[in-house]
Amino acid sequence: MSRLLPHNAYARFSSTIRCLLWCALVLCGIVSTPGRSFSDGTTASPEASKVVNPTELVCGALNTLSGVSQTDAQVAIEMNFERLSNTINPDFEVAIEFIKDLKSTVDLIRQRKVHVLIITGVDYLLLKKKTNVVPLVVASKLSDSPLESYVLLARKGVSLKDLVAMKQRRLVVDSSNPWDIGRIWLETELNEKGHPPVNQSFTDLQVAKKPMRTVLPVFFGHAEACLVLKSAYDTMVDLNPQLGQQLHVLMRSPGFIKNLICIVDYLDPKLVSAMDEALREMHTTDVGRQVLVIFQLQRNFAFKPEYLKEIERVFDQYRQLDPEFLAQ
């Protein structure tokens, strides 16, 4: 029998993240070193080396999981909860912490008030020298790769040189996060090609909530360019080939990690092993695929250090352009 869930909106959304995070815990078993020193001169408490076997697992979300409605989240929980409840103690609770910024994230980790994080690849690079956060799983919108690319689009016949010379140069992006790797990559690319930064190369920066609302203004002539995930654009072209006939790619980024699920303390192996099957089979079962669709994902990939190569390169280039970036 499915477990009854609270009907208020916050509880539904919190349960959604719980579902995704539970599935992500299968690969943990990470050991923190007692008294570990961080690059900012602080040292982790020896308490951080102790095994964590919480009755309440605290999960933090920072700059991620946008675009999932509360209704769809409830559907995902109803589909997946029964499978999880077969292997997890039904009394085990998960608390969700919506973290406002990186400083708060660091504080929660060092105070041992959070166990798991859903963060962006850029957030991880900013956090890893200050905390013992360890990446476990890459959540991807692609079925064959953990790495995702961005494209800068304009109407056909318009070059980048033409674009930056226009009087009206409106750019639409699909993320309000200034640390989004797509926006950071665009800054570095414009610099390499001898153009001013985004806020000078474009006269207006608009943020859209969904990829379709990012691309259509360019298609209809209401904006001159847009920055969007290539996977989202490819899907839109498949549905409406006219988009591909009227628009073209000015620049394409290398593949980046978009979202990571990380752990900051290691957990009881029994809890880890209980999550193993759910994660490993998520993209191969009918129920798992439906849940991934609701989260707008295709597959979870086990993290490998080489996945960070391009994001680290762009990150290093950008911090040379903006030395205050790492002071955040």
N, C-alpha and C positions, 0 to 999 in steps of 0.2 A: 504494500500500500504506500502511495506517495505521502510524504510528510507535508502537513499543511503549513503554508507560509503566511507571514503577516501580509495584510493587504495595503498598507500604506506605501506610498511611492518610494520613499527612501529605502525601505526594507527590500523592495523588489529590486532596486538597482544594486543595493549592497549584495544581495544574493547572487546577482549576475556575476559580479567580480569574484565572489567566492567560488562559483563554479569553475571559472577559468583558472583561478589560482590553485585550487585543489588539484586540477589536472596537471598543473605545472610543477608540482612538488616532487614528482617521481624520481628525478635525477639527483636530488640533494643527498647530503652526506658530507657537507662541507665543514671542515674543522677550523675554528678561529685560533690563532696563536696567542697565548697569554702575553699580555704586555706589549702587543704589537705597536710599533711606532708608525705614525702617519707623516706625510710630507709637510704638514703644517705645524709639526713640532709636538703634537699631542700624542698621548699613548692610550691604547685601549686598556680597560680594566681587566685584571685576570679573571673576573667573573664572566667575561665574554667567551671564555674557553669552555664553559660548562655546557653539557648537552641540554638542549631545550626540548621539553616534552610538554607543551602547553595544553591546557584544557580550552584555552581561547587563543587562536592563532590570529595575530594582528597583521593585516595586509594593507600596504600603502600604495596609493595610485597617484602618480605625478605626471601631468602632461600627456595622458594617454586615455584610451577607451572612450573617445568622443564619437558621436554619431550613432549610438545604440539606444533605441527607445526603451522606455521602461516596460511597455507592453511586450515587446520582443524579448526583453530580458526575462520576464516572467515565463514566457513560453519555453525559453531555453532551460530554465531551472526545472520546469515540469517534465521536460523530455529527459533530462540528464540526471535528475536527483535520485531516481529510483536505482539506477545503476551504481551511483556512488554510495548510496546508503547500504548496499549489500556488503561493502568492504570497510566502511567507516563507522565508527561509533556514532549513533544518531544524536548522542548528547554532546558531541564535539562541536564547539562553536567557532565561528570565524567573525572577527570584527573588521570593519573597513575604515580606513583613515584616508580621507581625501586631503592630500598634502599640498599646501599652497606654494611652497618654494623650496629651493635646494637647502637653504639654511635649516629650515624646519625638518627636512629629511635627515640631515646629518645629526641634528639634535635627537630625533626619535631613535635613530640607529644606536647612537652612543649611550642613550639612556635605556636601551633594550626594550623599547616600547613598540617596536615593529619588527616583524620576522621576515616578511616577504614584500617585495616591491615590484610593481609594474611601472617601468620607466622607459624613456627613449634611449637610443644609443648615445646621444649627446649627453643626456643626464648621467649615464653610466661613466662616461669619460670625465665628467666634472666631479663625480662622487668617489671614484675608485682610489684616489690618492688621499682621501680624507676619511674613508670608512673601510670596513671589511666586506663590502657588498660584492657578491660573486654571481655572475650571470649563469643561468641554468638553461633557459629555453628562449629561442627566438620565435616570436609569433608573426607569421608572414601572410600577406594577401596572395602569395603565389604558391602553387602546388609543387613546383619543381625547384624553388630557390628560397633561401632565407633572406636574400638581399633584394631590395627594391630600388628602382630607379625613378628619377624625376625627369620631366620634360618641360621645356619652356616653349610655348606654342604661340603662333601668330597666324594671321591670315596668309594664304599663299601669295607669293610675290613680294612679301615684306621680309627684308633681311634684318639682321641685328643692327647693322649700320643705319638702315632706314628707320628702324624703330626708335633708336636713341636720338635721332635727328628730328622726330616729329614734335609738333607743338604740344599736342595732347598725347601723353604717354601713360595710359592707365594700365596698371598691372593688378590682376586678380590672383590671390593665393588661397589655398584651402586650409590654412592653419593660422590661428592668431598668435601662436607661440613664436616669438622672435628667435628662439633657439632651435626651431625646426631645422633638421639637417638639409632639407631642400632649400630653404632660404639662406642658410649659411653657404651651401655650395654655390648658389647663384651669385652671392657677393664675391666669392673667390674667383669665379669664372669671369665676371665682369672686370675684375681687377686685372686678371691675366691677359684679357683682350684689350686692355688700355681704356676701359670705360669707367666712369665714376661709380660710386656705390649706388645701391638700389634706390635710396631716397633722393638721389640726384639724377640717376638715369631715367627714373619714372616720376611723373608729376603727381601721381595719385596711386596709393596702395589700398586696395580693397580686399576685405576678407570675406570669403563665402563659406557657408557651413557644410556644403556638400560638393563633391567633384563636378557634378552636372552644373551647379550654379557657378562654378569656377570657369568652366569651358564655354558655356553658352553665351556669356556676354561678348566674348571674342568672335564667336560665330555670327552673332547678330550685329556686330559693329559697335557695341556699347563699351568695349575695352579693346586695347591694342595688343595685349599679351596676357598670358596666364601661366602659372606654375602649378603643375599637378603631377600626381603619381602616374607613371607610364601605364601601370596595370589598369588604373581607373580609366584613363583615356582610351586604351585599347578596347575595353569593355564597351565604352560609349560608341566607338566607331563600329564595333560589331553590331550594335543595336541600331545605329543610324549612320550608314556609310557616307552620308553627305558631310558629316563632320570631317572625315578624312579627306574628302574632296576639296573642302574649303579651307582647311587649316593645315599647317605643316610644322614640323619640329625644328626650332631654331637651335636648341642645344639639348643634349641628353646627358644626364649624370651617370657616373658609375653606380654600381649597386651598393646600397647602404643597409645597415640594420635600422629598422624603424622602431620596433618595440621589443623590449627584453623583459623577461620575468626573472627576477633575481632573488637570492636569499642572503640575509645578513647574519644569520646564526644557523648552526646545523640542528636538525630535528631528529627525533627518535626514529631509528631505522624502520620500526614497525609502521609508523605513519608514512614514511617514504615509500615503502613497498606497497602500501595500500593504494597509492596513487599511480603506480607504475602502469597497470593495464589500461586505465582510463586515458592516460596521455598517449601511450604508444599506439592505441587503436583508434584514436579520435578521428583521424582522417580516412580510416578504412571501413568504418561502420556507418550504416544509414543514419542512426541517431547522432553519432559524432559529427558527421558531415553537416547535418541540419543545424547543430549547435554552432559549428564554425561559420556557417552562412549567416546566422543571426549576428555573430560577432564581426562579420565582414572579413573573415579570415579563410585561408585555404588549408593551412597546415602549421603545426608547431615543429620546430627543428631543434635538436640538441645543439647547444652553443659550442662553437669552436673558435679559438683565438684568432684564426686567420680571417674570420668574418669581419673583424674590426679594421682591417688594413686600410680600406678606402676612407672610412669615416675618421680614422685617426689622421690620415694625410690631410684631409680637408679641414679637420679641426685644428691642426697645427698651422695651416696656412691662414685660417681665419683669425687665430689669436695673435698673429703677427700684424694683421690689419687693425685689430681691436684689442690692444693690450689690457683693457679693463674687463674683457670678457671673462677671464678666469677669476676676477675679483668677486664675481656674483656669489 
